[in-house]
């Protein structure tokens, strides 16, 4: 069970930025900082792909509404990444079942993803873009800091991740009314665009007098 804290922390971090987790773990393994990282995460092609996708997320995550679209696309990707990373870490150490580690990593990633996506929906109800940039930077620094800390003190890092996850879920419940307003506005805008398109079609189809 010694790898369990690292699995939990990497799952929490994957729900926020899965590409950063793959990149960090791969770099830590390649540099010899830890023996817990499997060779599959240290491959050069994996690191290059993770770095490119991380840069894409770093840009998309700071643009209002684009960040919510990005989060929607990653509703499956982040939990799946958390599950795969957890299973790989368990297989590397042999101290925890791959299936159990995958379930822990995936479920933790799913929970933290919902916190991230829900918080971004609430933030997007504000017209100014600076909150998105600040939140994105804070998330990236938090992921980098906690995953790095987990290399040296996995138990303490897992406790911090658990506290952050619990706090995030509590904030998400508090912000739910704001999130529902955001969803209603988005649905209203889609309906207005649809009606406008239909009106243009009717105008074009109408016979001239």
N, C-alpha and C positions, 0 to 999 in steps of 0.2 A: 504493500500500500504506500510505499515511500514516494511514488510518482503522482499520487492522487492530488496533492496540493498544486503541483505544476499543471496537471490536467485541468483542474478547476480554474486556475488563473488564466491559462491560455484560452479556455473556453469563454470566460468573461471577455477577454481582450478580443477574441475572434468575432464576437457579436458586435463589436464597435469598429474594428478594422482588421479583417482577417488577413489581408495582404501584408500589413505591418508585422503581424505575428509570425507569418511564414518567413518573412525577410529577416526579422530579428533572430528567430531560432536558428535559421540557416547560417547566419553570420556567426552567431555564438558557437555553433558546432564546428564551423570551418576554422575558427580562430582557436579552438581548443579550450574555450571558456567553460564548457560543460561537456560531459559524456552522455547526457540524457537525450540529445537530439539525434534522431536516426539519420542515416546517410542519405535517404531519399529527400530530406529537406535541405541537405547541404549541396545538392547538385547545382552546377553553374547555371543550367537552363532554368531550373526552378527559381533560383535567386534572381535571374534577369527578368523573368516573367513577373515575379512578385514585385520587383522594384518598379517595373513599368505600370502595373496595375495600381500600385500604391500611389504613384504620381498622378494617375488618372483620378483616383479617389480623392487625393489631396486637393485637386482643382474642383471636382464636382461637389465635394462636401462643403464648399464655402460659398456656393451660389444658391440664393433662396429659390425654393421650389425644385430646382435641379437636384438638390440634396435629397428631397423626399422621393423623387423618381428613382434616384440611385438606390435609396434604401429599399424601395419596393422591389426593385430588381434583385437585391441581395437578401431578400427574406429567406430564400432557400440556400443561397451560396454561403452565407455566414454560418448558420447552424451546421451545414454539411462540412464546412472547413473545420469548425470546432470539433466535430465528431471524428473526422479523419486525423486531425492533429493529435487528439486525445488517444486514439487507437494506436497511432504510430509511436507516441511516447510510451505507452504501456508495453507495446511490443519490443521496444528498445530496452526497457528496464526489466521486463519479465516479472514485475512485482504486482501487476494488476491485470485482470482480464481485459482483452482488447474490446470485447463487446461492452463491458461495464464502463471502460474508459471512454469509448465512443458515445455511449448514452449520456454520461456526465458532461463531457465536453460539448456535445451537440445541444443538450437541453439548457446548459448554462449560456451558451452562445445565443440560443434563441431568445432567452429571457433578456439578456443585455441588448440584443438587437431591437427588441420591442421597446425597451427603454430609450434607446438612441433614436429610433424612428419616431416614436411618439413625442419625444421632447422636441425634435426638429419640426414636427407638424405644429406644435404649439408656438415655437419660435417664429415660424413662417407666417403666423397671423399678424406679426409686426412688420410694417413696411420697410424698415431700415435693414440694410444687409450686414451691419457690423456685428450683430449678435451671432449670426451664422459663422462668421470668420473666427470670432473669439471662441465659440463653442467647439469648432472643428480643431483649432490649435490646442485647446485644453484636452480634447479627447485624444489627439495624437500623442501629446506629451504624457498623458496618463497611461496610455497603452505602453509606450516605450519605457516609461519609468517603472511601471509595475512588472512588466515582463522581465526587464533587466534585474530588478530587485528579486524576482522569483528565482533567478539563477543562483543567488547567494543565500537567500532565506525563503524557501518556498512556502513554509508554514505561515510565516507572517504575511507574505504576499497574498496567500489564499484568504486569510482573515480580512485583509484590506479589501480584496475583490468582493468578498461576501457582503461586507458593510456597504460598499459602493453600489452593489447590485440591489440590496434591500432598500437603500436610500433612493435609488433611481426608480424602483417600482413604486415607492411611496409618493415621490414627486409626480410620477406618471398618473397615478390615481387623482392627485390634486389638480393636475392640468387637463383632465379628461374633458371638461366642459369647453375649454379653449380648443382642444383638438377637434371636438365635434363641430364647433363653429367653422374651423378651417375646412373640414370635409364638406359641410353644407355650402360654403362659398365656392369650393372647387366644383361641386356638382351643379351649382347655379351657373357658373361660368361656362361649363360644358353645355348646359341646356341653352344658354343665350347664344353660344356659337352655333349650335345645331339649328335654332330657330332663324338666326341670321342667314345661314347657308340655305335653308329652305326658302326664305323670302327672296333671296337672290335668284334661285332657280325658278321660282314662280314669275318673277319680273322678267327674266330672260325668255320664258316660255310664252308669256302673254302676247297675243297678236297686236301689231301696231294699228292705230286708228287712222 
